[in-house]
Amino acid sequence: MRTGVKALAVAAGVAAALAATTSTASASAGEARTAAQSWYTCSDPVALTDGGSTAVSCISSDGVGNLSGLSVMHFNSANPAGWTACQLNSTLFRVNSDGTETALSSAPMTDCLDAAHTKADLGAALPWAAITASGNYRVRLGIAGSYNGTAVLGYAGSSPVVYVGV
């Protein structure tokens, strides 16, 4: 799948912002890290079903036992006026051994209708969450809306799952 240059720039900008403010090293999916290390990892841009928008989600550690995340939606819909409702948020999850997920921290829902109509970028940052148990963690970007009369509901993007030891 071909990815837009602006979406890649958004992903690079998110990674650079996380690196500059909270992290000193990147982590790869499936790589074990500790909450006492400072690191970040981001997803590749994921296409939304509106013909052009993409999402990027990142997870980060501050090096003192806390995780956070940031998700960004780059709206570039084929029909921007087709959006009649749009809300998004980011959530930090612990991925349980049975594959279920437990929400640990969530940003409030943010209205994204203006961003969808103007083909803009909109992010949702998470507060820091103290990690008290070793396990797998990820950040997801949730979206709820309506595009061209069809409901858009679910996760638009997910960071890689990273094992974090405490």
C-alpha positions as CSV (number, residue, x, y, z in Angstrom):
1,M,0.0,0.0,0.0
2,R,1.3,3.4,-0.9
3,T,1.6,5.9,2.0
4,G,1.2,9.7,1.6
5,V,4.3,11.9,2.2
6,K,2.4,14.1,4.7
7,A,1.3,11.1,6.7
8,L,4.9,10.0,6.9
9,A,5.9,13.5,8.0
10,V,3.3,13.4,10.7
11,A,4.6,10.0,11.9
12,A,8.2,11.4,11.9
13,G,7.0,14.5,13.7
14,V,5.3,12.4,16.4
15,A,8.3,10.3,16.8
16,A,10.6,13.3,17.0
17,A,8.4,15.0,19.5
18,L,8.3,11.9,21.7
19,A,12.1,11.5,21.4
20,A,12.8,15.1,22.2
21,T,10.5,15.3,25.3
22,T,10.4,11.9,26.9
23,S,12.6,9.3,25.3
24,T,16.1,8.5,24.2
25,A,15.7,5.3,22.3
26,S,13.2,3.7,20.1
27,A,11.7,0.2,20.8
28,S,10.6,-2.3,18.2
29,A,7.4,-4.4,18.3
30,G,7.9,-7.5,20.4
31,E,11.1,-6.1,22.0
32,A,11.3,-6.3,25.8
33,R,11.8,-3.0,27.6
34,T,11.6,-1.9,31.2
35,A,9.6,1.0,32.6
36,A,12.9,2.4,34.0
37,Q,14.2,2.9,30.4
38,S,13.3,5.9,28.3
39,W,12.0,4.8,24.9
40,Y,9.2,5.2,22.3
41,T,7.8,3.3,19.3
42,C,5.2,4.3,16.7
43,S,3.0,2.5,14.2
44,D,3.3,3.0,10.5
45,P,0.5,5.1,9.1
46,V,-2.7,3.1,8.9
47,A,-5.3,4.0,6.2
48,L,-8.8,4.8,7.2
49,T,-11.7,3.7,5.0
50,D,-12.5,7.3,3.8
51,G,-10.2,7.2,0.8
52,G,-7.1,9.0,2.1
53,S,-6.9,9.6,5.9
54,T,-4.3,7.9,8.0
55,A,-3.6,7.3,11.7
56,V,-0.4,6.9,13.7
57,S,-0.2,5.8,17.3
58,C,2.9,5.9,19.6
59,I,3.7,4.5,23.0
60,S,6.4,6.0,25.2
61,S,8.2,5.5,28.5
62,D,9.5,8.4,30.6
63,G,12.2,6.2,32.2
64,V,10.8,6.4,35.7
65,G,8.1,3.8,35.6
66,N,5.4,5.6,33.6
67,L,3.9,5.0,30.1
68,S,2.1,7.5,27.9
69,G,1.0,7.7,24.3
70,L,0.1,10.0,21.5
71,S,-2.1,9.3,18.4
72,V,-2.5,11.5,15.4
73,M,-5.1,11.4,12.6
74,H,-4.2,13.0,9.3
75,F,-7.5,13.7,7.6
76,N,-7.3,13.6,3.8
77,S,-10.7,12.3,2.8
78,A,-11.8,11.9,-0.8
79,N,-15.0,13.8,0.3
80,P,-14.3,16.0,3.4
81,A,-17.9,17.2,3.5
82,G,-18.9,13.5,3.9
83,W,-18.0,13.7,7.5
84,T,-21.1,14.6,9.5
85,A,-19.8,13.5,12.9
86,C,-16.3,12.8,14.2
87,Q,-14.8,12.1,17.7
88,L,-11.4,10.6,18.5
89,N,-9.3,9.7,21.5
90,S,-6.2,7.7,22.6
91,T,-6.2,4.9,25.1
92,L,-3.3,3.1,26.8
93,F,-4.0,-0.7,27.1
94,R,-2.4,-3.6,28.9
95,V,-2.7,-6.6,26.5
96,N,-3.6,-9.6,28.7
97,S,-2.3,-13.2,28.1
98,D,-5.7,-14.2,26.7
99,G,-5.6,-11.4,24.1
100,T,-8.1,-9.2,25.9
101,E,-7.2,-5.6,26.7
102,T,-7.5,-3.6,29.9
103,A,-7.7,0.2,29.5
104,L,-5.3,2.0,31.9
105,S,-5.4,5.6,30.7
106,S,-7.5,7.4,28.2
107,A,-7.7,10.9,26.8
108,P,-11.1,12.6,26.6
109,M,-13.0,12.3,23.3
110,T,-12.0,15.2,21.0
111,D,-14.2,16.6,18.3
112,C,-12.5,16.1,14.9
113,L,-15.2,17.3,12.5
114,D,-13.4,20.6,11.7
115,A,-10.1,18.7,11.1
116,A,-12.0,16.2,8.9
117,H,-13.6,19.0,6.9
118,T,-10.3,21.0,6.4
119,K,-8.0,18.0,5.8
120,A,-6.0,18.8,8.9
121,D,-4.0,16.8,11.5
122,L,-5.4,16.2,15.0
123,G,-3.7,14.5,17.9
124,A,-4.8,13.0,21.2
125,A,-2.2,12.8,23.9
126,L,-2.4,10.6,27.0
127,P,-1.5,11.5,30.6
128,W,1.3,9.5,32.1
129,A,0.2,6.2,33.7
130,A,2.3,4.4,36.4
131,I,3.0,0.8,35.4
132,T,2.9,-1.5,38.4
133,A,3.0,-4.9,36.6
134,S,5.2,-6.3,33.8
135,G,3.3,-7.1,30.6
136,N,2.4,-6.2,27.1
137,Y,1.2,-2.6,26.4
138,R,-0.1,-0.6,23.4
139,V,-1.8,2.7,22.5
140,R,-4.8,2.8,20.3
141,L,-6.5,5.6,18.5
142,G,-10.3,5.3,18.7
143,I,-12.7,7.0,16.3
144,A,-16.5,7.4,16.3
145,G,-18.2,9.2,13.5
146,S,-20.1,9.1,10.3
147,Y,-18.6,9.4,6.8
148,N,-20.9,9.5,3.7
149,G,-23.8,8.1,5.7
150,T,-21.8,5.1,7.0
151,A,-20.8,4.7,10.7
152,V,-17.1,4.9,11.4
153,L,-16.5,3.2,14.8
154,G,-13.5,1.4,16.1
155,Y,-9.7,1.7,16.3
156,A,-8.1,3.6,13.5
157,G,-4.6,2.8,14.6
158,S,-2.5,0.9,17.2
159,S,1.0,1.3,18.3
160,P,3.2,-1.8,18.3
161,V,2.7,-4.0,21.3
162,V,5.7,-3.7,23.6
163,Y,6.6,-5.9,26.6
164,V,7.4,-3.7,29.5
165,G,9.1,-5.1,32.7
166,V,8.9,-3.4,36.0
